Amino acid sequence: MCINQALKILSLNGFLALMALSQCYGLSAAEGLSNDELLLDEKSFATLENRRVDVIEILRAQERSLQGKSTQEKIKHYEKLLRANGITPEPMPYKSGDYIQARFPHADPSKKADLSRYYTSADKKSGAFASVMLGTSTLTQRYQDGLYNKTNNVPKDEAGFVCTDTDKSGCKISGIFHNGEQGIDFVSNLFAFGGGFGYQRFFNPFLGTRLYGDGLLSAGTERIGKEAVGSFYYVLGGMNVDVLAELPFSIFGTLGENRVLKDMAVGLYGGLSIGVLLFFDQANENLAKYTNGLTSKDVLWNYLLQVDYGFNLGASFSLTSRYKLDFGAKIPMSAVGLPSELRLGLESTASYSNGESIVSKDIVITRTPFWYASFIMLF
């Protein structure tokens, strides 16, 4: 109420408003303004140098300089002058107190105080943030020699071969891998590290949203069965939008009054992710056991770049309004029967010593959910 009264006075007279603000911050008029201490900025001193003027003229000049300014700008101006005279004002109870006054003009003081705490809690949890992440998943690449050609009835190059919907014996294959036509699984266990940056906004203490970019990097061994046939590098990056729901401990009576627990909260979140998957691999000497003695510097890919779609789902635990832990999963859309990848033709497959190259669309990539833990810090 004290601040609201000061704001009303501000529209009439800045000097009186300044004194009212001083009293709002627990200062007497004498403490705020002494006989030999005027609240003037450097510009005002410069214009008054070597002139004899009275206090009223000084204050009227300041009033004219503030004409057309918003209420918040006027408050900041007078707070600056208070600080210039050695007075440190306490923060406003709510930075958009005008909203409460305008939205709930007839609420009693205790109700307005509750509303101030309510919206201040949401503001404290809003802002830019950074995160660090650790995650794990399993990537399986199933290579089936001739899959694309058989699907599209592409015959072998030699004349006389037939490749139809009913007879696939004459369809073109590369013949690089033993039993390649039956399908071979190349498995990579992903243990990834990464992080992200973004912005979140809470509309009230319970509901918010966030927009952010993140990335995960992994490297390891590519296997057929239990045998390592190469190494890989994997990058998954994307843009995400999530809906956040939190239950603050502060709503639980005496629990919320505890100095340590009052800013803690538990929550859930869910959203969508769209990004890119980047993959490289490199063969080792064991690969020749599966390739009829053919060699290549790569296993399946020289490089792969494709679009990746997924869902975000998880739970959160807020340590304070600034620090939070997320435990969640990046779930490929294929988990619910939707496409989870889009090849853009921005890939280069492995070439083998017989002159044949792996056909990109003979490789079907699947990934388990990327389970991760994330530490988030709000700026």
C-alpha positions as CSV (number, residue, x, y, z in Angstrom):
1,M,0.0,0.0,0.0
2,C,2.9,2.4,0.8
3,I,4.3,2.0,-2.7
4,N,0.9,2.5,-4.3
5,Q,0.4,5.7,-2.4
6,A,3.8,6.9,-3.4
7,L,3.0,6.2,-7.0
8,K,-0.2,8.2,-6.8
9,I,1.8,11.1,-5.3
10,L,4.3,10.7,-8.1
11,S,1.8,11.8,-10.7
12,L,1.3,15.1,-8.8
13,N,4.6,16.0,-7.3
14,G,8.0,14.4,-7.6
15,F,9.4,15.9,-4.4
16,L,6.6,14.6,-2.3
17,A,6.8,11.3,-4.0
18,L,10.5,11.1,-3.2
19,M,9.8,11.7,0.5
20,A,7.0,9.1,0.3
21,L,9.4,6.6,-1.2
22,S,11.9,7.3,1.5
23,Q,9.3,6.4,4.1
24,C,8.3,3.3,2.2
25,Y,11.9,2.1,2.5
26,G,11.9,2.7,6.2
27,L,13.5,6.2,6.1
28,S,12.3,9.4,7.7
29,A,12.0,12.6,5.7
30,A,15.0,13.9,7.6
31,E,17.1,10.9,6.7
32,G,16.0,11.1,3.1
33,L,16.6,14.9,2.7
34,S,18.6,17.0,5.0
35,N,18.8,20.8,4.8
36,D,22.2,20.8,3.2
37,E,21.7,17.7,1.0
38,L,19.7,17.9,-2.2
39,L,18.9,14.9,-4.4
40,L,20.5,16.1,-7.6
41,D,22.2,14.3,-10.4
42,E,25.4,15.6,-12.1
43,K,23.5,17.2,-15.0
44,S,21.3,19.2,-12.6
45,F,24.4,20.4,-10.7
46,A,26.0,21.5,-14.0
47,T,23.1,23.6,-15.0
48,L,22.8,25.3,-11.5
49,E,26.5,26.1,-11.1
50,N,27.2,29.7,-10.2
51,R,23.5,30.4,-10.0
52,R,21.4,31.4,-7.0
53,V,18.2,29.3,-7.1
54,D,15.8,28.0,-4.5
55,V,14.8,24.4,-3.8
56,I,11.4,24.8,-5.4
57,E,13.0,25.8,-8.7
58,I,15.4,22.8,-8.5
59,L,12.6,20.4,-7.9
60,R,10.4,21.9,-10.6
61,A,13.2,21.5,-13.1
62,Q,13.5,17.9,-12.2
63,E,9.8,17.4,-12.6
64,R,9.9,18.9,-16.1
65,S,12.8,16.5,-17.1
66,L,10.6,13.5,-16.1
67,Q,7.5,14.5,-18.0
68,G,6.4,11.8,-20.4
69,K,8.4,9.1,-18.5
70,S,6.7,5.9,-17.4
71,T,6.0,5.2,-13.7
72,Q,8.8,2.6,-13.6
73,E,11.2,5.1,-15.2
74,K,10.3,7.7,-12.6
75,I,10.8,5.2,-9.7
76,K,14.2,4.2,-11.1
77,H,15.1,7.9,-11.3
78,Y,14.3,8.7,-7.7
79,E,15.9,5.5,-6.5
80,K,19.1,6.5,-8.3
81,L,19.0,9.9,-6.5
82,L,18.4,8.2,-3.1
83,R,21.5,6.1,-3.7
84,A,23.5,9.1,-4.8
85,N,22.8,10.5,-1.3
86,G,23.9,7.4,0.5
87,I,20.4,5.9,0.9
88,T,20.1,2.3,-0.3
89,P,16.4,1.5,-1.1
90,E,15.1,-2.0,-0.7
91,P,13.9,-3.8,-3.8
92,M,10.3,-3.3,-4.8
93,P,8.1,-6.1,-3.6
94,Y,7.0,-6.8,-7.1
95,K,8.6,-5.3,-10.2
96,S,5.3,-5.0,-12.0
97,G,3.2,-3.9,-9.0
98,D,1.2,-1.7,-11.4
99,Y,-0.3,-4.9,-12.8
100,I,-1.7,-6.0,-9.4
101,Q,-3.1,-2.6,-8.7
102,A,-4.7,-2.5,-12.2
103,R,-5.9,-6.1,-12.2
104,F,-7.1,-6.3,-8.6
105,P,-7.9,-2.7,-7.6
106,H,-10.4,-3.6,-4.9
107,A,-8.4,-6.4,-3.2
108,D,-7.5,-5.8,0.4
109,P,-3.9,-5.3,1.5
110,S,-3.3,-8.9,2.6
111,K,-4.6,-10.1,-0.7
112,K,-2.3,-7.8,-2.7
113,A,0.6,-9.0,-0.6
114,D,-0.2,-12.6,-1.4
115,L,-0.5,-11.7,-5.1
116,S,2.9,-9.9,-4.9
117,R,4.5,-13.1,-3.5
118,Y,2.7,-15.2,-6.1
119,Y,4.0,-13.3,-9.1
120,T,7.4,-12.7,-7.6
121,S,7.8,-16.4,-7.2
122,A,7.1,-16.9,-11.0
123,D,9.5,-14.1,-11.9
124,K,12.3,-15.6,-9.9
125,K,12.0,-18.8,-12.0
126,S,12.0,-17.0,-15.3
127,G,15.0,-16.0,-17.4
128,A,17.9,-17.3,-19.5
129,F,19.6,-20.5,-18.4
130,A,22.4,-22.9,-19.3
131,S,22.7,-26.6,-18.6
132,V,25.1,-29.5,-18.6
133,M,23.9,-33.0,-19.5
134,L,25.0,-36.7,-19.2
135,G,23.1,-39.3,-21.1
136,T,23.0,-42.8,-22.4
137,S,21.3,-44.7,-25.3
138,T,21.8,-47.5,-27.8
139,L,22.0,-46.9,-31.6
140,T,21.3,-49.9,-33.9
141,Q,22.0,-49.7,-37.6
142,R,20.5,-52.6,-39.5
143,Y,22.2,-53.1,-42.8
144,Q,20.2,-55.3,-45.3
145,D,22.0,-55.6,-48.7
146,G,19.7,-54.9,-51.6
147,L,16.8,-53.6,-49.4
148,Y,16.3,-50.4,-51.5
149,N,16.8,-52.2,-54.9
150,K,14.4,-55.0,-54.0
151,T,11.8,-52.5,-52.8
152,N,12.1,-50.5,-56.1
153,N,12.7,-53.5,-58.4
154,V,16.2,-52.5,-59.5
155,P,17.8,-55.4,-61.5
156,K,21.5,-56.4,-61.6
157,D,23.5,-54.6,-64.2
158,E,24.0,-57.8,-66.3
159,A,21.4,-58.5,-69.0
160,G,18.9,-61.3,-68.5
161,F,18.3,-60.7,-64.8
162,V,14.7,-60.3,-63.6
163,C,13.7,-58.2,-60.6
164,T,9.9,-58.0,-60.1
165,D,7.5,-57.9,-57.2
166,T,7.3,-61.7,-57.3
167,D,10.9,-62.6,-58.2
168,K,13.7,-60.8,-56.3
169,S,16.5,-63.1,-57.3
170,G,17.7,-60.8,-60.0
171,C,17.7,-57.6,-57.9
172,K,21.0,-55.7,-57.5
173,I,23.1,-56.2,-54.3
174,S,26.6,-55.1,-53.4
175,G,27.7,-58.4,-52.0
176,I,30.0,-56.7,-49.5
177,F,29.0,-58.5,-46.3
178,H,28.5,-62.2,-45.6
179,N,24.8,-62.9,-45.3
180,G,24.2,-59.2,-46.0
181,E,20.9,-60.0,-47.6
182,Q,19.6,-61.4,-44.4
183,G,20.5,-58.3,-42.5
184,I,23.3,-57.4,-40.1
185,D,23.0,-55.3,-36.9
186,F,25.7,-52.8,-36.1
187,V,25.3,-51.7,-32.5
188,S,26.8,-48.7,-30.8
189,N,26.3,-47.9,-27.1
190,L,26.2,-44.2,-26.6
191,F,27.5,-42.5,-23.4
192,A,27.1,-38.8,-24.1
193,F,28.1,-35.5,-22.6
194,G,26.6,-32.1,-23.6
195,G,24.7,-29.0,-22.6
196,G,22.4,-26.3,-23.7
197,F,21.2,-22.7,-23.6
198,G,17.7,-21.3,-23.6
199,Y,15.0,-19.2,-22.0
200,Q,12.2,-20.2,-19.7
201,R,9.1,-18.2,-18.6
202,F,6.8,-19.1,-15.7
203,F,3.3,-17.5,-15.9
204,N,2.6,-18.4,-12.3
205,P,4.4,-20.5,-9.6
206,F,3.0,-23.7,-11.2
207,L,3.1,-23.5,-15.0
208,G,5.7,-22.3,-17.5
209,T,7.4,-23.0,-20.8
210,R,10.9,-23.0,-22.2
211,L,12.7,-22.8,-25.5
212,Y,16.3,-24.0,-25.8
213,G,18.9,-25.6,-27.9
214,D,21.1,-28.5,-26.7
215,G,23.6,-30.9,-27.9
216,L,25.1,-34.3,-27.0
217,L,28.4,-35.8,-28.1
218,S,29.4,-39.4,-27.8
219,A,32.2,-41.7,-29.1
220,G,32.8,-45.4,-28.7
221,T,32.9,-48.8,-30.3
222,E,30.8,-50.1,-33.1
223,R,30.0,-53.9,-32.9
224,I,28.6,-56.8,-34.8
225,G,27.4,-59.1,-32.0
226,K,30.1,-58.9,-29.3
227,E,33.0,-58.1,-31.7
228,A,34.2,-54.6,-32.2
229,V,34.5,-53.8,-35.9
230,G,35.1,-50.1,-35.7
231,S,34.8,-46.9,-33.8
232,F,32.3,-44.0,-34.1
233,Y,31.6,-40.4,-33.3
234,Y,28.0,-39.3,-32.7
235,V,26.5,-35.8,-32.3
236,L,22.8,-35.1,-31.6
237,G,21.8,-31.5,-31.5
238,G,18.4,-29.8,-31.6
239,M,15.9,-27.1,-30.7
240,N,13.4,-27.9,-28.1
241,V,10.2,-26.4,-26.7
242,D,8.8,-27.8,-23.4
243,V,5.8,-27.2,-21.1
244,L,6.8,-27.1,-17.4
245,A,4.7,-27.9,-14.4
246,E,6.0,-27.5,-10.9
247,L,4.7,-28.0,-7.4
248,P,6.5,-25.6,-5.0
249,F,7.2,-26.7,-1.5
250,S,6.1,-23.2,-0.4
251,I,2.4,-24.2,-0.7
252,F,2.7,-26.8,2.0
253,G,2.2,-24.7,5.1
254,T,5.0,-24.9,7.7
255,L,7.2,-26.8,5.2
256,G,7.1,-23.8,2.9
257,E,8.3,-21.6,5.7
258,N,11.5,-23.5,6.2
259,R,14.5,-21.4,5.1
260,V,16.0,-24.3,3.1
261,L,12.9,-25.8,1.6
262,K,10.8,-22.8,0.7
263,D,12.4,-22.4,-2.8
264,M,12.4,-26.1,-3.6
265,A,9.9,-27.7,-6.0
266,V,9.2,-30.9,-7.9
267,G,7.8,-31.0,-11.4
268,L,7.2,-32.7,-14.7
269,Y,7.9,-31.5,-18.2
270,G,7.1,-32.6,-21.8
271,G,7.8,-31.2,-25.3
272,L,9.1,-31.6,-28.8
273,S,12.5,-31.6,-30.3
274,I,13.8,-31.2,-33.8
275,G,17.4,-31.3,-34.7
276,V,20.2,-33.0,-36.5
277,L,22.1,-36.3,-36.1
278,L,25.7,-36.4,-37.2
279,F,27.6,-39.7,-37.4
280,F,31.1,-40.9,-38.4
281,D,32.6,-44.3,-38.2
282,Q,36.0,-45.9,-38.8
283,A,36.7,-49.6,-39.5
284,N,39.3,-51.8,-37.7
285,E,41.0,-55.1,-38.8
286,N,38.1,-57.2,-37.5
287,L,35.7,-55.9,-40.1
288,A,37.3,-58.0,-42.8
289,K,36.0,-61.2,-41.1
290,Y,32.5,-60.1,-42.3
291,T,33.3,-58.7,-45.7
292,N,34.8,-61.5,-47.8
293,G,38.2,-59.9,-47.3
294,L,37.1,-56.6,-48.7
295,T,38.5,-53.5,-46.9
296,S,37.4,-49.9,-46.3
297,K,38.4,-47.1,-44.0
298,D,34.8,-46.8,-42.9
299,V,32.2,-49.4,-41.7
300,L,28.9,-48.0,-43.0
301,W,29.4,-44.3,-43.3
302,N,32.0,-41.8,-44.3
303,Y,29.6,-39.4,-42.7
304,L,25.8,-39.1,-42.1
305,L,23.8,-36.0,-41.5
306,Q,20.1,-36.3,-41.1
307,V,17.1,-34.5,-39.4
308,D,16.0,-36.1,-36.1
309,Y,12.5,-35.7,-34.5
310,G,11.6,-36.6,-31.0
311,F,9.7,-36.1,-27.8
312,N,11.0,-34.8,-24.5
313,L,9.6,-36.2,-21.3
314,G,10.9,-36.1,-17.7
315,A,10.8,-35.0,-14.1
316,S,12.5,-32.1,-12.4
317,F,13.7,-31.2,-8.9
318,S,14.4,-27.5,-8.1
319,L,17.0,-27.0,-5.5
320,T,16.4,-23.2,-5.5
321,S,14.7,-20.8,-7.9
322,R,18.1,-20.7,-9.8
323,Y,19.3,-24.3,-9.7
324,K,17.4,-27.3,-11.0
325,L,18.0,-31.0,-11.8
326,D,16.2,-32.6,-14.7
327,F,15.9,-36.4,-15.2
328,G,14.4,-37.2,-18.6
329,A,14.4,-38.9,-21.9
330,K,14.7,-37.9,-25.5
331,I,12.3,-40.3,-27.2
332,P,12.4,-40.9,-31.0
333,M,9.0,-40.4,-32.7
334,S,9.4,-44.0,-34.0
335,A,8.4,-45.1,-30.5
336,V,4.8,-44.2,-31.4
337,G,4.9,-45.2,-35.0
338,L,5.8,-41.8,-36.4
339,P,8.9,-41.0,-38.6
340,S,11.8,-40.0,-36.4
341,E,14.3,-39.2,-39.1
342,L,14.6,-37.4,-42.5
343,R,17.5,-38.1,-44.9
344,L,18.4,-35.0,-46.8
345,G,20.9,-36.6,-49.2
346,L,23.7,-35.1,-47.0
347,E,25.5,-38.4,-46.4
348,S,28.4,-40.3,-47.8
349,T,28.5,-44.1,-47.4
350,A,31.5,-46.4,-47.1
351,S,33.3,-47.5,-50.3
352,Y,34.9,-51.0,-50.3
353,S,37.9,-52.4,-52.2
354,N,35.7,-54.2,-54.8
355,G,34.5,-50.8,-56.0
356,E,31.1,-51.1,-54.4
357,S,29.6,-48.6,-52.0
358,I,27.0,-49.2,-49.3
359,V,23.5,-48.0,-50.4
360,S,22.3,-45.4,-47.9
361,K,18.7,-46.6,-47.9
362,D,19.8,-50.2,-47.2
363,I,20.6,-48.9,-43.6
364,V,17.7,-48.5,-41.1
365,I,18.7,-46.6,-38.0
366,T,16.8,-47.1,-34.7
367,R,17.7,-45.6,-31.3
368,T,16.4,-46.3,-27.8
369,P,15.3,-43.3,-25.7
370,F,18.2,-41.1,-24.7
371,W,18.1,-41.2,-20.9
372,Y,19.8,-38.2,-19.4
373,A,20.4,-36.1,-16.3
374,S,20.8,-32.4,-16.6
375,F,21.9,-29.6,-14.2
376,I,20.3,-26.3,-15.0
377,M,21.4,-22.8,-13.8
378,L,19.2,-19.8,-14.3
379,F,21.0,-16.5,-14.9
